[in-house]
Amino acid sequence: MPYITSVERMGMQRGLEQGIQQGIQQGIQQGVQQGVQQGVQQGQAEMVLRVLNRRFGMISADLTASICGLPSPHLPILLDVALSAEALPEVAAVVTTLIANTDKVNPSPM
């Protein structure tokens, strides 16, 4: 085993500490970003649900869960549908289509 000088040991320790600090910073940034994205998605879903409740009355728990499970990019589309739909089944059909398209783009891991 090669001899490691105290200077080398200090350099290795400093490098390790910097690596740990960078890892912590990246973890915090990722956590904040994910939190913001989830907050945006939840806010968009709540807006769609509010519009649907105003226009059509109480909606089913299944439809509510499906809407809350949609990714954020689909929710503005659904909001437009919620504002212009003649009846709730029209909205439910669009939700089903969006879910099917989401599954094709982002297949769930098995």
TAUR-V140523 format. One record per residue. RES is the residue in three letters. PSI is psi in whole degrees, -180 to 180 (none if undefined). D_CENTER is the distance of its C-alpha to the mean C-alpha in Angstrom with 2 decimals. Layout:
res=RES psi=PSI d_center=D_CENTER
res=RES psi=PSI d_center=D_CENTER
//
This chain:
res=MET psi=128 d_center=49.35
res=PRO psi=150 d_center=49.56
res=TYR psi=136 d_center=50.31
res=ILE psi=124 d_center=47.56
res=THR psi=164 d_center=48.90
res=SER psi=-33 d_center=47.67
res=VAL psi=-43 d_center=46.38
res=GLU psi=-42 d_center=44.34
res=ARG psi=-43 d_center=43.07
res=MET psi=-39 d_center=42.05
res=GLY psi=-42 d_center=40.30
res=MET psi=-42 d_center=38.38
res=GLN psi=-44 d_center=37.44
res=ARG psi=-42 d_center=36.33
res=GLY psi=-41 d_center=34.23
res=LEU psi=-45 d_center=32.61
res=GLU psi=-42 d_center=31.88
res=GLN psi=-40 d_center=30.40
res=GLY psi=-42 d_center=28.18
res=ILE psi=-44 d_center=26.95
res=GLN psi=-43 d_center=26.37
res=GLN psi=-40 d_center=24.40
res=GLY psi=-42 d_center=22.24
res=ILE psi=-46 d_center=21.60
res=GLN psi=-45 d_center=20.79
res=GLN psi=-39 d_center=18.30
res=GLY psi=-43 d_center=16.63
res=ILE psi=-45 d_center=16.54
res=GLN psi=-43 d_center=15.17
res=GLN psi=-42 d_center=12.28
res=GLY psi=-44 d_center=11.62
res=VAL psi=-45 d_center=11.97
res=GLN psi=-44 d_center=9.73
res=GLN psi=-39 d_center=6.73
res=GLY psi=-42 d_center=8.13
res=VAL psi=-45 d_center=8.58
res=GLN psi=-42 d_center=5.26
res=GLN psi=-39 d_center=4.51
res=GLY psi=-41 d_center=8.09
res=VAL psi=-46 d_center=8.17
res=GLN psi=-45 d_center=6.25
res=GLN psi=-41 d_center=8.61
res=GLY psi=-41 d_center=11.39
res=GLN psi=-43 d_center=11.35
res=ALA psi=-42 d_center=11.49
res=GLU psi=-38 d_center=14.21
res=MET psi=-45 d_center=16.05
res=VAL psi=-46 d_center=16.29
res=LEU psi=-38 d_center=17.48
res=ARG psi=-44 d_center=19.92
res=VAL psi=-46 d_center=21.39
res=LEU psi=-42 d_center=21.82
res=ASN psi=-38 d_center=23.47
res=ARG psi=-41 d_center=25.76
res=ARG psi=-38 d_center=26.79
res=PHE psi=3 d_center=27.11
res=GLY psi=-167 d_center=27.32
res=MET psi=137 d_center=25.46
res=ILE psi=160 d_center=23.14
res=SER psi=156 d_center=22.79
res=ALA psi=-34 d_center=20.50
res=ASP psi=-46 d_center=19.56
res=LEU psi=-40 d_center=18.59
res=THR psi=-47 d_center=16.66
res=ALA psi=-39 d_center=14.67
res=SER psi=-43 d_center=14.17
res=ILE psi=-44 d_center=12.98
res=CYS psi=-22 d_center=10.50
res=GLY psi=-8 d_center=9.15
res=LEU psi=145 d_center=8.90
res=PRO psi=155 d_center=6.24
res=SER psi=-41 d_center=6.81
res=PRO psi=-23 d_center=9.77
res=HIS psi=-20 d_center=11.54
res=LEU psi=-36 d_center=11.81
res=PRO psi=-36 d_center=14.52
res=ILE psi=-46 d_center=16.46
res=LEU psi=-34 d_center=16.40
res=LEU psi=-43 d_center=17.51
res=ASP psi=-43 d_center=20.40
res=VAL psi=-42 d_center=21.33
res=ALA psi=-34 d_center=21.26
res=LEU psi=-26 d_center=23.61
res=SER psi=-8 d_center=25.98
res=ALA psi=146 d_center=26.12
res=GLU psi=-33 d_center=29.51
res=ALA psi=160 d_center=28.37
res=LEU psi=-37 d_center=25.45
res=PRO psi=-29 d_center=26.01
res=GLU psi=-42 d_center=25.26
res=VAL psi=-44 d_center=21.78
res=ALA psi=-38 d_center=21.33
res=ALA psi=-40 d_center=22.52
res=VAL psi=-40 d_center=19.99
res=VAL psi=-44 d_center=17.14
res=THR psi=-43 d_center=18.80
res=THR psi=-43 d_center=19.09
res=LEU psi=-40 d_center=15.47
res=ILE psi=-44 d_center=14.55
res=ALA psi=-41 d_center=17.38
res=ASN psi=-35 d_center=16.29
res=THR psi=-43 d_center=12.75
res=ASP psi=-33 d_center=14.65
res=LYS psi=-39 d_center=17.01
res=VAL psi=-42 d_center=14.66
res=ASN psi=77 d_center=12.44
res=PRO psi=139 d_center=15.02
res=SER psi=140 d_center=14.23
res=PRO psi=145 d_center=16.24
res=MET psi=none d_center=19.42
//
